[in-house]
Amino acid sequence: MCDLVHLERRGIPAVGVATAPFADEAIEQARRLGMPACRMAYIPHPVQLLRNDELAGRADAVFPAVLAALTQPAGQRAGRG
């Protein structure tokens, strides 16, 4: 999350990706870092036991939300997946 905030402060659009159950924690961490409106996208949980093809599928599925978040002003959150 720190890297995302640092990039945004430098004017480089960035999107954090988290699993849906950790959305509140990601938003709170961004708030504590002074960027409550950071761009976020969410994927289904869990991810740690996925095969490579399953993880690639999650990445493909969230890509439209990441792209949308990068092309919108900060503060407009991407949907939860």
PDB file with SEQRES, HELIX, SHEET and CRYST1 records, atoms N, CA, C and O in Angstrom:
SEQRES   1 A   81  MET CYS ASP LEU VAL HIS LEU GLU ARG ARG GLY ILE PRO          
SEQRES   2 A   81  ALA VAL GLY VAL ALA THR ALA PRO PHE ALA ASP GLU ALA          
SEQRES   3 A   81  ILE GLU GLN ALA ARG ARG LEU GLY MET PRO ALA CYS ARG          
SEQRES   4 A   81  MET ALA TYR ILE PRO HIS PRO VAL GLN LEU LEU ARG ASN          
SEQRES   5 A   81  ASP GLU LEU ALA GLY ARG ALA ASP ALA VAL PHE PRO ALA          
SEQRES   6 A   81  VAL LEU ALA ALA LEU THR GLN PRO ALA GLY GLN ARG ALA          
SEQRES   7 A   81  GLY ARG GLY                                                  
HELIX    1 AA1 CYS A    2  ARG A    9  1                                   8    
HELIX    2 AA2 ALA A   20  PHE A   22  5                                   3    
HELIX    3 AA3 ALA A   23  ARG A   32  1                                  10    
HELIX    4 AA4 ASN A   52  LEU A   70  1                                  19    
SHEET    1 AA1 2 VAL A  15  THR A  19  0                                        
SHEET    2 AA1 2 ARG A  39  ILE A  43  1                                        
CRYST1    1.000    1.000    1.000  90.00  90.00  90.00 P 1           1          
ATOM      1  N   MET A   1       0.824  -1.190   0.000  1.00  0.00           N  
ATOM      2  CA  MET A   1       0.000   0.000   0.000  1.00  0.00           C  
ATOM      3  C   MET A   1       0.867   1.252   0.000  1.00  0.00           C  
ATOM      4  O   MET A   1       0.520   2.242  -0.643  1.00  0.00           O  
ATOM      5  N   CYS A   2       1.988   1.221   0.710  1.00  0.00           N  
ATOM      6  CA  CYS A   2       2.871   2.387   0.739  1.00  0.00           C  
ATOM      7  C   CYS A   2       3.348   2.745  -0.652  1.00  0.00           C  
ATOM      8  O   CYS A   2       3.394   3.924  -1.004  1.00  0.00           O  
ATOM      9  N   ASP A   3       3.708   1.739  -1.460  1.00  0.00           N  
ATOM     10  CA  ASP A   3       4.176   2.009  -2.819  1.00  0.00           C  
ATOM     11  C   ASP A   3       3.081   2.664  -3.645  1.00  0.00           C  
ATOM     12  O   ASP A   3       3.350   3.593  -4.405  1.00  0.00           O  
ATOM     13  N   LEU A   4       1.862   2.194  -3.504  1.00  0.00           N  
ATOM     14  CA  LEU A   4       0.738   2.771  -4.232  1.00  0.00           C  
ATOM     15  C   LEU A   4       0.591   4.242  -3.874  1.00  0.00           C  
ATOM     16  O   LEU A   4       0.440   5.081  -4.762  1.00  0.00           O  
ATOM     17  N   VAL A   5       0.633   4.563  -2.606  1.00  0.00           N  
ATOM     18  CA  VAL A   5       0.491   5.946  -2.151  1.00  0.00           C  
ATOM     19  C   VAL A   5       1.651   6.791  -2.662  1.00  0.00           C  
ATOM     20  O   VAL A   5       1.434   7.920  -3.103  1.00  0.00           O  
ATOM     21  N   HIS A   6       2.870   6.278  -2.615  1.00  0.00           N  
ATOM     22  CA  HIS A   6       4.033   7.030  -3.096  1.00  0.00           C  
ATOM     23  C   HIS A   6       3.918   7.310  -4.590  1.00  0.00           C  
ATOM     24  O   HIS A   6       4.229   8.415  -5.036  1.00  0.00           O  
ATOM     25  N   LEU A   7       3.475   6.325  -5.369  1.00  0.00           N  
ATOM     26  CA  LEU A   7       3.294   6.544  -6.808  1.00  0.00           C  
ATOM     27  C   LEU A   7       2.244   7.611  -7.070  1.00  0.00           C  
ATOM     28  O   LEU A   7       2.462   8.523  -7.869  1.00  0.00           O  
ATOM     29  N   GLU A   8       1.116   7.500  -6.405  1.00  0.00           N  
ATOM     30  CA  GLU A   8       0.037   8.475  -6.588  1.00  0.00           C  
ATOM     31  C   GLU A   8       0.501   9.879  -6.227  1.00  0.00           C  
ATOM     32  O   GLU A   8       0.162  10.834  -6.925  1.00  0.00           O  
ATOM     33  N   ARG A   9       1.259  10.020  -5.165  1.00  0.00           N  
ATOM     34  CA  ARG A   9       1.748  11.344  -4.757  1.00  0.00           C  
ATOM     35  C   ARG A   9       2.712  11.928  -5.775  1.00  0.00           C  
ATOM     36  O   ARG A   9       2.882  13.145  -5.842  1.00  0.00           O  
ATOM     37  N   ARG A  10       3.338  11.082  -6.561  1.00  0.00           N  
ATOM     38  CA  ARG A  10       4.245  11.540  -7.620  1.00  0.00           C  
ATOM     39  C   ARG A  10       3.499  11.775  -8.938  1.00  0.00           C  
ATOM     40  O   ARG A  10       4.108  12.112  -9.953  1.00  0.00           O  
ATOM     41  N   GLY A  11       2.184  11.594  -8.910  1.00  0.00           N  
ATOM     42  CA  GLY A  11       1.380  11.814 -10.104  1.00  0.00           C  
ATOM     43  C   GLY A  11       1.305  10.618 -11.024  1.00  0.00           C  
ATOM     44  O   GLY A  11       0.860  10.737 -12.166  1.00  0.00           O  
ATOM     45  N   ILE A  12       1.739   9.458 -10.537  1.00  0.00           N  
ATOM     46  CA  ILE A  12       1.686   8.235 -11.342  1.00  0.00           C  
ATOM     47  C   ILE A  12       0.474   7.425 -10.885  1.00  0.00           C  
ATOM     48  O   ILE A  12       0.454   6.933  -9.757  1.00  0.00           O  
ATOM     49  N   PRO A  13      -0.529   7.282 -11.738  1.00  0.00           N  
ATOM     50  CA  PRO A  13      -1.715   6.523 -11.334  1.00  0.00           C  
ATOM     51  C   PRO A  13      -1.345   5.091 -10.951  1.00  0.00           C  
ATOM     52  O   PRO A  13      -0.545   4.445 -11.627  1.00  0.00           O  
ATOM     53  N   ALA A  14      -1.926   4.609  -9.876  1.00  0.00           N  
ATOM     54  CA  ALA A  14      -1.660   3.258  -9.384  1.00  0.00           C  
ATOM     55  C   ALA A  14      -2.958   2.670  -8.840  1.00  0.00           C  
ATOM     56  O   ALA A  14      -3.849   3.394  -8.394  1.00  0.00           O  
ATOM     57  N   VAL A  15      -3.043   1.359  -8.887  1.00  0.00           N  
ATOM     58  CA  VAL A  15      -4.215   0.648  -8.378  1.00  0.00           C  
ATOM     59  C   VAL A  15      -3.741  -0.461  -7.459  1.00  0.00           C  
ATOM     60  O   VAL A  15      -2.896  -1.271  -7.843  1.00  0.00           O  
ATOM     61  N   GLY A  16      -4.274  -0.502  -6.260  1.00  0.00           N  
ATOM     62  CA  GLY A  16      -4.016  -1.611  -5.360  1.00  0.00           C  
ATOM     63  C   GLY A  16      -4.977  -2.739  -5.669  1.00  0.00           C  
ATOM     64  O   GLY A  16      -6.136  -2.498  -6.005  1.00  0.00           O  
ATOM     65  N   VAL A  17      -4.506  -3.960  -5.559  1.00  0.00           N  
ATOM     66  CA  VAL A  17      -5.374  -5.129  -5.761  1.00  0.00           C  
ATOM     67  C   VAL A  17      -5.330  -5.935  -4.475  1.00  0.00           C  
ATOM     68  O   VAL A  17      -4.258  -6.304  -3.995  1.00  0.00           O  
ATOM     69  N   ALA A  18      -6.502  -6.203  -3.926  1.00  0.00           N  
ATOM     70  CA  ALA A  18      -6.608  -6.962  -2.677  1.00  0.00           C  
ATOM     71  C   ALA A  18      -7.741  -7.968  -2.827  1.00  0.00           C  
ATOM     72  O   ALA A  18      -8.614  -7.817  -3.682  1.00  0.00           O  
ATOM     73  N   THR A  19      -7.712  -8.989  -1.988  1.00  0.00           N  
ATOM     74  CA  THR A  19      -8.851  -9.906  -1.992  1.00  0.00           C  
ATOM     75  C   THR A  19      -9.995  -9.246  -1.239  1.00  0.00           C  
ATOM     76  O   THR A  19      -9.784  -8.483  -0.297  1.00  0.00           O  
ATOM     77  N   ALA A  20     -11.195  -9.551  -1.669  1.00  0.00           N  
ATOM     78  CA  ALA A  20     -12.393  -8.888  -1.165  1.00  0.00           C  
ATOM     79  C   ALA A  20     -12.507  -8.854   0.366  1.00  0.00           C  
ATOM     80  O   ALA A  20     -12.899  -7.819   0.906  1.00  0.00           O  
ATOM     81  N   PRO A  21     -12.184  -9.934   1.089  1.00  0.00           N  
ATOM     82  CA  PRO A  21     -12.327  -9.870   2.546  1.00  0.00           C  
ATOM     83  C   PRO A  21     -11.415  -8.840   3.213  1.00  0.00           C  
ATOM     84  O   PRO A  21     -11.643  -8.464   4.363  1.00  0.00           O  
ATOM     85  N   PHE A  22     -10.390  -8.385   2.502  1.00  0.00           N  
ATOM     86  CA  PHE A  22      -9.455  -7.422   3.078  1.00  0.00           C  
ATOM     87  C   PHE A  22      -9.689  -6.001   2.570  1.00  0.00           C  
ATOM     88  O   PHE A  22      -8.843  -5.127   2.759  1.00  0.00           O  
ATOM     89  N   ALA A  23     -10.823  -5.772   1.933  1.00  0.00           N  
ATOM     90  CA  ALA A  23     -11.125  -4.446   1.402  1.00  0.00           C  
ATOM     91  C   ALA A  23     -11.121  -3.386   2.493  1.00  0.00           C  
ATOM     92  O   ALA A  23     -10.509  -2.331   2.322  1.00  0.00           O  
ATOM     93  N   ASP A  24     -11.786  -3.642   3.601  1.00  0.00           N  
ATOM     94  CA  ASP A  24     -11.841  -2.645   4.676  1.00  0.00           C  
ATOM     95  C   ASP A  24     -10.458  -2.327   5.216  1.00  0.00           C  
ATOM     96  O   ASP A  24     -10.154  -1.169   5.506  1.00  0.00           O  
ATOM     97  N   GLU A  25      -9.616  -3.345   5.354  1.00  0.00           N  
ATOM     98  CA  GLU A  25      -8.260  -3.128   5.851  1.00  0.00           C  
ATOM     99  C   GLU A  25      -7.435  -2.314   4.858  1.00  0.00           C  
ATOM    100  O   GLU A  25      -6.668  -1.439   5.261  1.00  0.00           O  
ATOM    101  N   ALA A  26      -7.585  -2.594   3.568  1.00  0.00           N  
ATOM    102  CA  ALA A  26      -6.846  -1.842   2.549  1.00  0.00           C  
ATOM    103  C   ALA A  26      -7.260  -0.378   2.563  1.00  0.00           C  
ATOM    104  O   ALA A  26      -6.414   0.514   2.501  1.00  0.00           O  
ATOM    105  N   ILE A  27      -8.549  -0.136   2.645  1.00  0.00           N  
ATOM    106  CA  ILE A  27      -9.053   1.237   2.679  1.00  0.00           C  
ATOM    107  C   ILE A  27      -8.570   1.955   3.939  1.00  0.00           C  
ATOM    108  O   ILE A  27      -8.180   3.121   3.876  1.00  0.00           O  
ATOM    109  N   GLU A  28      -8.593   1.278   5.060  1.00  0.00           N  
ATOM    110  CA  GLU A  28      -8.131   1.891   6.311  1.00  0.00           C  
ATOM    111  C   GLU A  28      -6.636   2.192   6.252  1.00  0.00           C  
ATOM    112  O   GLU A  28      -6.204   3.248   6.717  1.00  0.00           O  
ATOM    113  N   GLN A  29      -5.850   1.296   5.698  1.00  0.00           N  
ATOM    114  CA  GLN A  29      -4.419   1.550   5.595  1.00  0.00           C  
ATOM    115  C   GLN A  29      -4.165   2.747   4.685  1.00  0.00           C  
ATOM    116  O   GLN A  29      -3.322   3.588   4.997  1.00  0.00           O  
ATOM    117  N   ALA A  30      -4.868   2.836   3.585  1.00  0.00           N  
ATOM    118  CA  ALA A  30      -4.720   3.983   2.690  1.00  0.00           C  
ATOM    119  C   ALA A  30      -5.111   5.272   3.416  1.00  0.00           C  
ATOM    120  O   ALA A  30      -4.442   6.294   3.265  1.00  0.00           O  
ATOM    121  N   ARG A  31      -6.169   5.229   4.186  1.00  0.00           N  
ATOM    122  CA  ARG A  31      -6.595   6.403   4.947  1.00  0.00           C  
ATOM    123  C   ARG A  31      -5.502   6.837   5.915  1.00  0.00           C  
ATOM    124  O   ARG A  31      -5.192   8.023   6.025  1.00  0.00           O  
ATOM    125  N   ARG A  32      -4.922   5.867   6.612  1.00  0.00           N  
ATOM    126  CA  ARG A  32      -3.855   6.189   7.573  1.00  0.00           C  
ATOM    127  C   ARG A  32      -2.608   6.729   6.893  1.00  0.00           C  
ATOM    128  O   ARG A  32      -1.836   7.470   7.502  1.00  0.00           O  
ATOM    129  N   LEU A  33      -2.410   6.363   5.636  1.00  0.00           N  
ATOM    130  CA  LEU A  33      -1.278   6.879   4.876  1.00  0.00           C  
ATOM    131  C   LEU A  33      -1.605   8.211   4.201  1.00  0.00           C  
ATOM    132  O   LEU A  33      -0.790   8.754   3.455  1.00  0.00           O  
ATOM    133  N   GLY A  34      -2.794   8.727   4.466  1.00  0.00           N  
ATOM    134  CA  GLY A  34      -3.181  10.031   3.939  1.00  0.00           C  
ATOM    135  C   GLY A  34      -3.773  10.010   2.551  1.00  0.00           C  
ATOM    136  O   GLY A  34      -3.820  11.049   1.893  1.00  0.00           O  
ATOM    137  N   MET A  35      -4.226   8.861   2.081  1.00  0.00           N  
ATOM    138  CA  MET A  35      -4.810   8.775   0.757  1.00  0.00           C  
ATOM    139  C   MET A  35      -6.058   7.886   0.789  1.00  0.00           C  
ATOM    140  O   MET A  35      -6.061   6.790   0.228  1.00  0.00           O  
ATOM    141  N   PRO A  36      -7.113   8.366   1.447  1.00  0.00           N  
ATOM    142  CA  PRO A  36      -8.312   7.530   1.594  1.00  0.00           C  
ATOM    143  C   PRO A  36      -9.025   7.234   0.280  1.00  0.00           C  
ATOM    144  O   PRO A  36      -9.812   6.289   0.207  1.00  0.00           O  
ATOM    145  N   ALA A  37      -8.766   8.017  -0.748  1.00  0.00           N  
ATOM    146  CA  ALA A  37      -9.450   7.826  -2.022  1.00  0.00           C  
ATOM    147  C   ALA A  37      -8.581   7.106  -3.041  1.00  0.00           C  
ATOM    148  O   ALA A  37      -8.768   7.276  -4.246  1.00  0.00           O  
ATOM    149  N   CYS A  38      -7.629   6.301  -2.569  1.00  0.00           N  
ATOM    150  CA  CYS A  38      -6.758   5.613  -3.521  1.00  0.00           C  
ATOM    151  C   CYS A  38      -7.567   4.630  -4.365  1.00  0.00           C  
ATOM    152  O   CYS A  38      -8.648   4.186  -3.977  1.00  0.00           O  
ATOM    153  N   ARG A  39      -7.024   4.315  -5.500  1.00  0.00           N  
ATOM    154  CA  ARG A  39      -7.691   3.396  -6.428  1.00  0.00           C  
ATOM    155  C   ARG A  39      -7.459   1.959  -5.963  1.00  0.00           C  
ATOM    156  O   ARG A  39      -6.328   1.566  -5.677  1.00  0.00           O  
ATOM    157  N   MET A  40      -8.530   1.186  -5.893  1.00  0.00           N  
ATOM    158  CA  MET A  40      -8.445  -0.209  -5.467  1.00  0.00           C  
ATOM    159  C   MET A  40      -9.314  -1.074  -6.367  1.00  0.00           C  
ATOM    160  O   MET A  40     -10.330  -0.620  -6.893  1.00  0.00           O  
ATOM    161  N   ALA A  41      -8.908  -2.305  -6.536  1.00  0.00           N  
ATOM    162  CA  ALA A  41      -9.706  -3.328  -7.215  1.00  0.00           C  
ATOM    163  C   ALA A  41      -9.632  -4.578  -6.335  1.00  0.00           C  
ATOM    164  O   ALA A  41      -8.638  -4.808  -5.648  1.00  0.00           O  
ATOM    165  N   TYR A  42     -10.678  -5.363  -6.368  1.00  0.00           N  
ATOM    166  CA  TYR A  42     -10.765  -6.511  -5.463  1.00  0.00           C  
ATOM    167  C   TYR A  42     -11.015  -7.794  -6.241  1.00  0.00           C  
ATOM    168  O   TYR A  42     -11.754  -7.822  -7.225  1.00  0.00           O  
ATOM    169  N   ILE A  43     -10.375  -8.846  -5.767  1.00  0.00           N  
ATOM    170  CA  ILE A  43     -10.540 -10.165  -6.363  1.00  0.00           C  
ATOM    171  C   ILE A  43     -11.058 -11.122  -5.292  1.00  0.00           C  
ATOM    172  O   ILE A  43     -10.927 -10.848  -4.099  1.00  0.00           O  
ATOM    173  N   PRO A  44     -11.645 -12.242  -5.713  1.00  0.00           N  
ATOM    174  CA  PRO A  44     -12.143 -13.209  -4.734  1.00  0.00           C  
ATOM    175  C   PRO A  44     -11.003 -13.801  -3.899  1.00  0.00           C  
ATOM    176  O   PRO A  44      -9.860 -13.897  -4.344  1.00  0.00           O  
ATOM    177  N   HIS A  45     -11.347 -14.179  -2.717  1.00  0.00           N  
ATOM    178  CA  HIS A  45     -10.420 -14.793  -1.759  1.00  0.00           C  
ATOM    179  C   HIS A  45     -10.729 -16.289  -1.704  1.00  0.00           C  
ATOM    180  O   HIS A  45     -11.889 -16.663  -1.877  1.00  0.00           O  
ATOM    181  N   PRO A  46      -9.777 -17.133  -1.479  1.00  0.00           N  
ATOM    182  CA  PRO A  46      -8.345 -16.938  -1.257  1.00  0.00           C  
ATOM    183  C   PRO A  46      -7.582 -17.025  -2.567  1.00  0.00           C  
ATOM    184  O   PRO A  46      -8.140 -17.403  -3.597  1.00  0.00           O  
ATOM    185  N   VAL A  47      -6.291 -16.671  -2.523  1.00  0.00           N  
ATOM    186  CA  VAL A  47      -5.447 -16.787  -3.705  1.00  0.00           C  
ATOM    187  C   VAL A  47      -4.219 -17.657  -3.456  1.00  0.00           C  
ATOM    188  O   VAL A  47      -3.605 -18.137  -4.409  1.00  0.00           O  
ATOM    189  N   GLN A  48      -3.858 -17.865  -2.216  1.00  0.00           N  
ATOM    190  CA  GLN A  48      -2.574 -18.525  -1.913  1.00  0.00           C  
ATOM    191  C   GLN A  48      -2.476 -19.961  -2.403  1.00  0.00           C  
ATOM    192  O   GLN A  48      -1.364 -20.439  -2.627  1.00  0.00           O  
ATOM    193  N   LEU A  49      -3.563 -20.660  -2.578  1.00  0.00           N  
ATOM    194  CA  LEU A  49      -3.495 -22.056  -3.002  1.00  0.00           C  
ATOM    195  C   LEU A  49      -3.894 -22.269  -4.465  1.00  0.00           C  
ATOM    196  O   LEU A  49      -4.058 -23.406  -4.908  1.00  0.00           O  
ATOM    197  N   LEU A  50      -4.050 -21.176  -5.208  1.00  0.00           N  
ATOM    198  CA  LEU A  50      -4.457 -21.300  -6.601  1.00  0.00           C  
ATOM    199  C   LEU A  50      -3.320 -21.806  -7.474  1.00  0.00           C  
ATOM    200  O   LEU A  50      -2.149 -21.514  -7.235  1.00  0.00           O  
ATOM    201  N   ARG A  51      -3.696 -22.575  -8.497  1.00  0.00           N  
ATOM    202  CA  ARG A  51      -2.723 -22.960  -9.516  1.00  0.00           C  
ATOM    203  C   ARG A  51      -2.432 -21.730 -10.379  1.00  0.00           C  
ATOM    204  O   ARG A  51      -3.181 -20.753 -10.350  1.00  0.00           O  
ATOM    205  N   ASN A  52      -1.353 -21.784 -11.136  1.00  0.00           N  
ATOM    206  CA  ASN A  52      -0.975 -20.639 -11.973  1.00  0.00           C  
ATOM    207  C   ASN A  52      -2.088 -20.225 -12.926  1.00  0.00           C  
ATOM    208  O   ASN A  52      -2.343 -19.034 -13.103  1.00  0.00           O  
ATOM    209  N   ASP A  53      -2.753 -21.201 -13.541  1.00  0.00           N  
ATOM    210  CA  ASP A  53      -3.821 -20.866 -14.481  1.00  0.00           C  
ATOM    211  C   ASP A  53      -5.016 -20.227 -13.777  1.00  0.00           C  
ATOM    212  O   ASP A  53      -5.668 -19.348 -14.340  1.00  0.00           O  
ATOM    213  N   GLU A  54      -5.305 -20.660 -12.557  1.00  0.00           N  
ATOM    214  CA  GLU A  54      -6.400 -20.059 -11.794  1.00  0.00           C  
ATOM    215  C   GLU A  54      -6.055 -18.621 -11.383  1.00  0.00           C  
ATOM    216  O   GLU A  54      -6.905 -17.732 -11.439  1.00  0.00           O  
ATOM    217  N   LEU A  55      -4.821 -18.407 -10.977  1.00  0.00           N  
ATOM    218  CA  LEU A  55      -4.385 -17.063 -10.604  1.00  0.00           C  
ATOM    219  C   LEU A  55      -4.401 -16.147 -11.826  1.00  0.00           C  
ATOM    220  O   LEU A  55      -4.799 -14.986 -11.731  1.00  0.00           O  
ATOM    221  N   ALA A  56      -3.969 -16.670 -12.969  1.00  0.00           N  
ATOM    222  CA  ALA A  56      -4.016 -15.880 -14.205  1.00  0.00           C  
ATOM    223  C   ALA A  56      -5.465 -15.522 -14.550  1.00  0.00           C  
ATOM    224  O   ALA A  56      -5.734 -14.425 -15.040  1.00  0.00           O  
ATOM    225  N   GLY A  57      -6.378 -16.430 -14.298  1.00  0.00           N  
ATOM    226  CA  GLY A  57      -7.791 -16.150 -14.530  1.00  0.00           C  
ATOM    227  C   GLY A  57      -8.305 -15.025 -13.655  1.00  0.00           C  
ATOM    228  O   GLY A  57      -9.085 -14.187 -14.106  1.00  0.00           O  
ATOM    229  N   ARG A  58      -7.865 -15.005 -12.391  1.00  0.00           N  
ATOM    230  CA  ARG A  58      -8.253 -13.902 -11.488  1.00  0.00           C  
ATOM    231  C   ARG A  58      -7.689 -12.580 -11.999  1.00  0.00           C  
ATOM    232  O   ARG A  58      -8.371 -11.555 -11.976  1.00  0.00           O  
ATOM    233  N   ALA A  59      -6.437 -12.610 -12.462  1.00  0.00           N  
ATOM    234  CA  ALA A  59      -5.818 -11.391 -12.988  1.00  0.00           C  
ATOM    235  C   ALA A  59      -6.566 -10.904 -14.234  1.00  0.00           C  
ATOM    236  O   ALA A  59      -6.823  -9.710 -14.384  1.00  0.00           O  
ATOM    237  N   ASP A  60      -6.908 -11.831 -15.114  1.00  0.00           N  
ATOM    238  CA  ASP A  60      -7.660 -11.460 -16.314  1.00  0.00           C  
ATOM    239  C   ASP A  60      -9.019 -10.868 -15.947  1.00  0.00           C  
ATOM    240  O   ASP A  60      -9.469  -9.899 -16.557  1.00  0.00           O  
ATOM    241  N   ALA A  61      -9.660 -11.457 -14.952  1.00  0.00           N  
ATOM    242  CA  ALA A  61     -10.992 -11.001 -14.555  1.00  0.00           C  
ATOM    243  C   ALA A  61     -10.970  -9.600 -13.941  1.00  0.00           C  
ATOM    244  O   ALA A  61     -11.913  -8.831 -14.128  1.00  0.00           O  
ATOM    245  N   VAL A  62      -9.910  -9.263 -13.214  1.00  0.00           N  
ATOM    246  CA  VAL A  62      -9.846  -7.958 -12.551  1.00  0.00           C  
ATOM    247  C   VAL A  62      -9.262  -6.878 -13.460  1.00  0.00           C  
ATOM    248  O   VAL A  62      -9.366  -5.690 -13.156  1.00  0.00           O  
ATOM    249  N   PHE A  63      -8.645  -7.284 -14.578  1.00  0.00           N  
ATOM    250  CA  PHE A  63      -7.999  -6.312 -15.462  1.00  0.00           C  
ATOM    251  C   PHE A  63      -8.918  -5.170 -15.891  1.00  0.00           C  
ATOM    252  O   PHE A  63      -8.480  -4.020 -15.857  1.00  0.00           O  
ATOM    253  N   PRO A  64     -10.173  -5.421 -16.297  1.00  0.00           N  
ATOM    254  CA  PRO A  64     -11.043  -4.293 -16.670  1.00  0.00           C  
ATOM    255  C   PRO A  64     -11.247  -3.293 -15.523  1.00  0.00           C  
ATOM    256  O   PRO A  64     -11.310  -2.087 -15.760  1.00  0.00           O  
ATOM    257  N   ALA A  65     -11.350  -3.782 -14.300  1.00  0.00           N  
ATOM    258  CA  ALA A  65     -11.508  -2.879 -13.151  1.00  0.00           C  
ATOM    259  C   ALA A  65     -10.243  -2.066 -12.918  1.00  0.00           C  
ATOM    260  O   ALA A  65     -10.315  -0.882 -12.590  1.00  0.00           O  
ATOM    261  N   VAL A  66      -9.079  -2.701 -13.086  1.00  0.00           N  
ATOM    262  CA  VAL A  66      -7.806  -1.986 -12.925  1.00  0.00           C  
ATOM    263  C   VAL A  66      -7.684  -0.916 -14.005  1.00  0.00           C  
ATOM    264  O   VAL A  66      -7.328   0.224 -13.709  1.00  0.00           O  
ATOM    265  N   LEU A  67      -7.972  -1.268 -15.239  1.00  0.00           N  
ATOM    266  CA  LEU A  67      -7.901  -0.318 -16.337  1.00  0.00           C  
ATOM    267  C   LEU A  67      -8.871   0.849 -16.108  1.00  0.00           C  
ATOM    268  O   LEU A  67      -8.513   2.011 -16.302  1.00  0.00           O  
ATOM    269  N   ALA A  68     -10.088   0.529 -15.697  1.00  0.00           N  
ATOM    270  CA  ALA A  68     -11.062   1.585 -15.422  1.00  0.00           C  
ATOM    271  C   ALA A  68     -10.575   2.506 -14.302  1.00  0.00           C  
ATOM    272  O   ALA A  68     -10.706   3.726 -14.396  1.00  0.00           O  
ATOM    273  N   ALA A  69     -10.019   1.922 -13.251  1.00  0.00           N  
ATOM    274  CA  ALA A  69      -9.528   2.729 -12.129  1.00  0.00           C  
ATOM    275  C   ALA A  69      -8.384   3.634 -12.562  1.00  0.00           C  
ATOM    276  O   ALA A  69      -8.283   4.770 -12.100  1.00  0.00           O  
ATOM    277  N   LEU A  70      -7.527   3.145 -13.440  1.00  0.00           N  
ATOM    278  CA  LEU A  70      -6.394   3.951 -13.905  1.00  0.00           C  
ATOM    279  C   LEU A  70      -6.822   5.102 -14.811  1.00  0.00           C  
ATOM    280  O   LEU A  70      -6.090   6.080 -14.962  1.00  0.00           O  
ATOM    281  N   THR A  71      -7.991   4.989 -15.407  1.00  0.00           N  
ATOM    282  CA  THR A  71      -8.447   6.015 -16.333  1.00  0.00           C  
ATOM    283  C   THR A  71      -9.515   6.913 -15.726  1.00  0.00           C  
ATOM    284  O   THR A  71     -10.085   7.750 -16.425  1.00  0.00           O  
ATOM    285  N   GLN A  72      -9.794   6.752 -14.440  1.00  0.00           N  
ATOM    286  CA  GLN A  72     -10.733   7.607 -13.717  1.00  0.00           C  
ATOM    287  C   GLN A  72      -9.960   8.426 -12.692  1.00  0.00           C  
ATOM    288  O   GLN A  72      -8.881   8.023 -12.260  1.00  0.00           O  
ATOM    289  N   PRO A  73     -10.502   9.562 -12.306  1.00  0.00           N  
ATOM    290  CA  PRO A  73      -9.855  10.317 -11.235  1.00  0.00           C  
ATOM    291  C   PRO A  73      -9.813   9.502  -9.952  1.00  0.00           C  
ATOM    292  O   PRO A  73     -10.718   8.714  -9.679  1.00  0.00           O  
ATOM    293  N   ALA A  74      -8.761   9.695  -9.166  1.00  0.00           N  
ATOM    294  CA  ALA A  74      -8.677   9.017  -7.868  1.00  0.00           C  
ATOM    295  C   ALA A  74      -9.913   9.376  -7.071  1.00  0.00           C  
ATOM    296  O   ALA A  74     -10.416  10.497  -7.147  1.00  0.00           O  
ATOM    297  N   GLY A  75     -10.390   8.422  -6.315  1.00  0.00           N  
ATOM    298  CA  GLY A  75     -11.583   8.648  -5.499  1.00  0.00           C  
ATOM    299  C   GLY A  75     -12.765   7.863  -6.007  1.00  0.00           C  
ATOM    300  O   GLY A  75     -13.734   7.674  -5.272  1.00  0.00           O  
ATOM    301  N   GLN A  76     -12.720   7.401  -7.237  1.00  0.00           N  
ATOM    302  CA  GLN A  76     -13.778   6.572  -7.783  1.00  0.00           C  
ATOM    303  C   GLN A  76     -13.293   5.140  -7.745  1.00  0.00           C  
ATOM    304  O   GLN A  76     -12.501   4.723  -8.589  1.00  0.00           O  
ATOM    305  N   ARG A  77     -13.767   4.384  -6.766  1.00  0.00           N  
ATOM    306  CA  ARG A  77     -13.276   3.032  -6.531  1.00  0.00           C  
ATOM    307  C   ARG A  77     -13.788   2.055  -7.581  1.00  0.00           C  
ATOM    308  O   ARG A  77     -14.934   2.133  -8.023  1.00  0.00           O  
ATOM    309  N   ALA A  78     -12.919   1.142  -7.965  1.00  0.00           N  
ATOM    310  CA  ALA A  78     -13.312   0.045  -8.849  1.00  0.00           C  
ATOM    311  C   ALA A  78     -14.160  -0.933  -8.057  1.00  0.00           C  
ATOM    312  O   ALA A  78     -14.071  -0.988  -6.831  1.00  0.00           O  
ATOM    313  N   GLY A  79     -14.971  -1.696  -8.747  1.00  0.00           N  
ATOM    314  CA  GLY A  79     -15.870  -2.637  -8.089  1.00  0.00           C  
ATOM    315  C   GLY A  79     -15.162  -3.779  -7.405  1.00  0.00           C  
ATOM    316  O   GLY A  79     -14.032  -4.125  -7.751  1.00  0.00           O  
ATOM    317  N   ARG A  80     -15.824  -4.354  -6.447  1.00  0.00           N  
ATOM    318  CA  ARG A  80     -15.310  -5.533  -5.765  1.00  0.00           C  
ATOM    319  C   ARG A  80     -15.600  -6.748  -6.623  1.00  0.00           C  
ATOM    320  O   ARG A  80     -16.676  -6.866  -7.210  1.00  0.00           O  
ATOM    321  N   GLY A  81     -14.619  -7.662  -6.692  1.00  0.00           N  
ATOM    322  CA  GLY A  81     -14.784  -8.848  -7.534  1.00  0.00           C  
ATOM    323  C   GLY A  81     -15.160 -10.053  -6.774  1.00  0.00           C  
ATOM    324  O   GLY A  81     -15.332 -11.123  -7.357  1.00  0.00           O  
TER     325      GLY A  81                                                      
END                                                                             
